[in-house]
């Protein structure tokens, strides 16, 4: 498992022990943000394809259950967009910000899986 490295902040002027040099930002290792952005966009592409199929191409009439599935899927897409916007910000190099972005992404994946499971049940019942 990779360890987070600490890089000195831009405010540190002396290598000594003053307060400015103690305020360090924990940065994530190189490549983590790029991998997260790739994962978000892959899941976002799948989610948009599912929403398109469920909302426009699937045969049958709308019911409360199918509307619930659409709302869950759209919520997952919105969470993925929030995660993508956060991942593209320069502040996401900070470990704390990165972890928050990962939480948004995991929440979107959970919502998507929930929507898919409900859609599977709805398709089996109908």
N, C-alpha and C positions, 0 to 999 in steps of 0.2 A: 504494500500500500504506500502510495506516495505521501511524503510529508510536506506540509505547507512550509514554504520558506518565508523568511522575513526580510523585506527590503527596507532600507532606511527611507524615511519620508523626505519630501522635498524641503521641509522646514529645518531639518537638522543641518547646522552650520559647522559644528565642531564635533570631532570624534569623541569628545569627553563625555562626562556624565550629566550635562545640563538637561533640563526638562524637555527641550525641543528634540533631543536625540532619543528620548525614551518614548516619544509618541510615534510608534511604528505601525504600519499597516501590514496586516498579514495578507499576502497575495496568494492566489491559487497558482498551481504549477501551469506552465505553458501547455496549451492544447486542451485544457479542461473546458474553457468557454466554447471553443470551436466544436468540440464533441457534443456539448449540450445543445448548441444551436442546430447542429445537424440532426440530433435526436428529436428536437422540437419540430423542426420543419418536416421530417418524415412522418411523425405522428399527426401533424397538422394537415398534411396532404391526405392521409388516410381518413381523417375525421371529416374533412370537407367533401371527400368522395362519398362517405357514408351519409352525410347530411343531404347531399344532392340526390342520392338514390332514395333515401327514406322520404324526403320531402317532395320529390318531383317525379321519380320514375317508378316507385313501388305501386303496384296495382291495389285497388280497394279504396274504401272510403275512410275518412279520418274519424277516429274514435278518441275518447279521452286517453286511452292507453297509448295510442300512436302519437298523440300530441305530447304526452308526458315524455316519451322517448325522444321526440324531436327537441323538446326543451332541454333535456339532459345532454343531448349531443351538442346543441348550440352552446350550452354552458361550458362543456369541455373545450369547444373551439375558442370561446372567449378566454378561458384560463390559459390555453396554449398561446394565444396572442399576447396576453399579459406577460407570460414567461418569456416569449420571444423578444418583446420590447425590453424587458429587464435585462435579458442576456446580451442585447446589443449595446447597452449603455457601458461607457468606460468604467463606471463605478462598480460594475460586476466583477472586476478583478479582485476586489476585497472579498475575503473568505466569508464574512457574515452576509454580505449582499448576495454572493453566489449561492449560499445555502438557502436563502429565502427564495431565490429564483428556482432552485431545484424543488423546493416545496410546492411552488405554484405548478411546476411541470408534473410532479407526482400527483397532485390534486387533479390535474386535467386528465391524466392517464386513468386514475381511479374513476372519475366521472364517465369517461368514455367506456371503460369496461362495464360499468354499471348500466349504461345505456345500451350497450351491445347485449348484455345478458337479458335485460328486459325486452329488447327487440327479439331475441331468440325465443323467449317464452311467448311473446305475443304472436310470433309467426307459427309456433307450434300449436297454440290454442285456436288460432283462426282457421 
